[in-house]
Amino acid sequence: MTANRGLALFRFWFALLGFVAVLFQFLHLVQNVPGASAGNYFSYFTIESNIIAFVTLGIAGWYAWQGASPRWLELLRGAATVYMTITGITYSLLLSDIDVNTPIPWVNVVLHYTVPTVMVIDWLVDLPRERIPVRTSLVWLAFPLLYLVYSLLRGPLVGWYPYPFLDPRSSGFGTVAVMSLLIAVGAFAFAAVAALSTRLQNSVPHPASVPVEQ
């Protein structure tokens, strides 16, 4: 694999943008919103998935600059893409009119629209060279599942839930269960699509694998 400096710079730029957005929003909240806490802020799936995304973009940018793409990085990129897809679609469908602690307009756009879109584009323009089986992509669902368990266990302890559809005090446990199931089904679909998309790369022979006629 040859170095791709353009792709590397693309990743570095959006990694920096995501980092600045998360940090700027946090500093704004703790300085201007009474009662704002780091524990609550970093308990939003949006924030956690964006952190995973900008860390992944930074690492992937460094490897693209070097002209390398290890298997573990391809799996990490797939996971980050799935998480940001969950973030973007869930926000658009369920949370766009709800306060989720992103009151600064440009930060809200970056975290809920820009970075999710960038992660999908980055995945599609640089698909893994080897196929990722759907069964392997199921490992990506561990983080959303752990996040759900964490949110439901932490909620009663601190009297706060990150999203209305996870708050049994207002919607009841039945609604929480149904919404969690729907999001889980969506997450599985995103993971499966990401894994199946890796077949597109392998449908075209890689230049290095094409024999050269003597």
C-alpha angles and dihedrals in degrees: 000000000000124000115271106200094173092056090044092054090046090055094044092052096052092041088057092045092052092047093050092047094052093045096043092051092048094050091047092052097047091047100042110023117071112228095016111148136194090226093060095040094053091044093072114104087220092061095042094048091047090052089052089048099051092043089050092047091050093051093043090049091055092050092047088053089053093044096244136119114182119199094246090056092052089053091047091051090051092051093048091049092052093048093049091047088054089049096049098044096041091051093047094048103035114012112034091105096040130088107250097164096268100110096150105091099216092047091050091052093048096048099040104031115011102048094042090052093045092051092053092047092047091050094050097045092049107033118178113271091228125052119258110218116228090238089058091051089059088076086069089067092065093084097052089046092051089046091055092050091046093050094048093047095044095045098073091043096056100023092238137102124192096225134027093234089059094049110095090186092072105023103026128238092277092061091044090053094048094047092046090051092049092050090047090053090049091049090051090051092050091049092048093049091049091050094045091049089066088072088070091066092051093049088074118058113244112242091241091056097052111099116237116229114235 
